[in-house]
């Protein structure tokens, strides 16, 4: 698809080391200097819960990023799998996902980066159940940390269908509700310590 504004991604295997990566073609209408600046920021991020960016190159006037491949897919895929068998996600699994998401989000916020697009599809899980936050946005939209926390609350409400909310402890639901109701001027750690 060659439409402007469309981002293309595909799985690739390195000829050098036989590792699997994701090759992400940057939007055609995006300024090349801005894309390179974004890559420099993404490449410096180093946290187990944030997708790692390795390389940036220009080929035939198109900019590509090479980033970490995550084998188990997104939380959206995981949520659909649980929905298909009409079961809730196990409490310990949900807490594990939650704590890793919040650790990654706190790292971004400590680096003064607002994600701007947190969703089930942008949070990935590898085969070792390690969460990886992906698709950080660098658009000019004015947002702050509380917007990210609010979006993370929505993600967790999506992971817990209403019919299963009684299966989880009040503590978990209270935290998720507080996040979704948009705690202003609080970071991820403050929310967890309440």
C-alpha atoms as one frame of an Amber mdcrd trajectory, in Angstrom:
protein
   0.000   0.000   0.000   1.605   3.244  -1.143  -0.908   5.689   0.373   0.458
   8.649   2.250   0.131   8.372   5.999   0.106   4.579   5.996   2.759   2.797
   8.036   3.815  -0.629   6.786   5.484  -3.251   8.940   6.719  -6.721   8.161
   8.686  -9.479   9.818  12.191  -9.939   8.431  15.087 -12.307   9.134  18.591
 -10.911   9.338  21.108 -12.512   6.966  23.842 -11.567   9.441  22.588 -13.230
  12.604  19.375 -15.102  11.566  17.380 -13.130  14.157  13.830 -12.013  13.450
  13.107  -8.272  13.437  10.295  -5.986  12.342  10.925  -3.634   9.449   8.720
  -0.562   9.789   8.294   1.783   6.827   7.696   5.314   8.070   4.795   7.368
   6.718   5.635   8.835   3.330   4.304  12.252   4.277   6.525  12.446   7.365
   9.495  14.805   7.272  12.677  12.725   6.931  14.644  14.840   9.403  11.818
  14.501  11.936  11.764  10.722  11.411  15.522  10.512  12.028  15.156  12.618
  15.172  12.401  10.287  16.405  14.575   7.265  15.690  17.431   8.757  17.736
  15.058   9.072  20.704  13.601   5.582  20.242  17.054   4.043  19.798  18.196
   5.435  23.168  15.275   3.884  25.067  16.474   0.920  27.084  13.861  -0.803
  29.215  12.651  -4.431  29.193   9.029  -3.284  28.698   9.669  -0.970  25.736
  10.213  -2.180  22.153  13.856  -1.799  21.168  14.738   0.082  17.983  18.014
  -0.976  16.352  18.557   0.714  13.026  17.233   3.383  10.697  17.938   3.611
   6.972  16.748   5.327   3.820  16.111   3.240   0.708  14.628   4.613  -2.506
  13.460   7.738  -0.698  11.656   5.750   2.015  12.704   5.634   5.663  12.707
   2.347   7.535  13.184   1.494  11.200  14.385  -1.946  12.293  12.890  -2.889
  15.637  12.464  -5.796  18.016  10.129  -8.624  17.003   7.685  -9.887  19.629
   6.413 -13.388  18.994   3.149 -13.659  20.954   1.428 -10.665  19.429  -0.580
  -7.935  21.105  -2.821  -7.814  24.164  -5.640  -7.405  21.661  -4.887 -10.911
  20.320  -4.636 -12.311  23.847  -7.918 -10.707  24.901  -9.681 -12.116  21.804
  -8.322 -15.579  22.589  -9.780 -15.441  26.123 -13.071 -14.060  24.778 -13.305
 -16.930  22.312 -13.248 -19.467  25.157 -15.447 -17.275  27.405 -12.898 -17.188
  30.239 -11.367 -14.323  32.180  -7.614 -13.746  32.139  -6.140 -15.299  35.284
  -5.646 -12.786  38.092  -1.897 -13.413  38.463  -1.439 -13.035  34.681  -3.388
  -9.771  34.696  -1.331  -8.392  37.634   1.856  -9.397  35.798   0.723  -7.591
  32.635  -0.383  -4.582  34.678   2.870  -4.201  36.615   4.980  -4.496  33.459
   2.821  -1.989  31.581   3.098   0.486  34.435   6.888  -0.038  34.679   7.274
   0.664  30.960   4.974   3.678  31.139   6.827   5.079  34.143  10.135   4.681
  32.273   8.753   6.634  29.298   7.422   9.359  31.574  10.754   9.581  33.415
  12.350  10.119  29.976   9.791  12.925  29.400   8.072  10.925  26.651   4.287
  10.788  26.372   3.159   7.702  24.442  -0.024   9.307  23.013  -1.524   6.109
  21.589  -1.798   3.379  24.238  -4.116   0.592  23.133  -4.472  -3.184  23.292
  -2.855  -3.364  19.857   0.235  -1.377  20.909   1.110  -3.506  23.926   2.829
  -6.737  22.960   3.813  -9.875  24.873   6.649 -12.233  24.026   6.726 -16.001
  24.621   8.297 -15.413  28.073   5.309 -13.218  29.020   7.384 -10.060  28.933
   5.311  -7.011  27.994   6.632  -4.602  25.351   5.039  -1.197  24.772   5.233
  -0.179  21.108   4.174   2.563  18.677   5.183   5.673  20.617   3.809   8.767
  18.888   5.720  11.995  18.270   2.924  14.057  16.759   2.256  17.627  17.865
  -0.933  16.741  19.745  -0.811  18.326  23.195  -1.084  15.572  25.779   0.338
  14.869  29.198   1.219  11.894  31.400  -2.293  11.653  32.809  -3.622  11.003
  29.287  -1.347   7.946  29.044  -2.517   6.717  32.457  -6.140   7.232  31.394
  -5.551   5.219  28.184  -3.846   2.443  30.173  -6.949   2.289  32.399  -9.101
   1.858  29.284  -6.798  -0.957  28.096  -7.277  -2.834  31.352 -11.041  -2.341
  31.286 -10.961  -3.867  27.802  -8.975  -6.823  29.150 -11.612  -7.393  31.844
 -15.086  -7.725  30.324 -17.888  -6.504  32.603 -19.215 -10.036  33.115 -15.884
 -11.030  34.724 -15.174  -7.944  36.851 -16.385  -9.694  40.017 -13.639 -12.328
  39.495 -10.952  -9.787  40.395 -10.130  -8.179  43.756 -11.558  -4.737  44.529
  -8.006  -3.389  44.809  -7.324  -4.144  41.144 -10.627  -2.723  39.936 -10.187
   0.416  42.082  -6.757   1.094  40.554  -8.047   0.537  37.014 -11.092   2.756
  37.643  -8.853   5.497  39.085  -6.615   5.296  36.006  -9.521   5.443  33.605
 -11.020   8.363  35.504  -7.815  10.205  34.698  -5.715  10.989  37.716  -4.202
  14.388  36.957  -0.633  15.197  37.988   0.207  11.681  39.140   2.716   9.304
  37.718   2.419   5.540  37.460   4.290   4.872  40.719   2.128   7.243  42.747
  -0.979   5.456  41.508   0.359   2.070  42.574   1.372   3.333  46.024  -2.077
   4.602  46.947
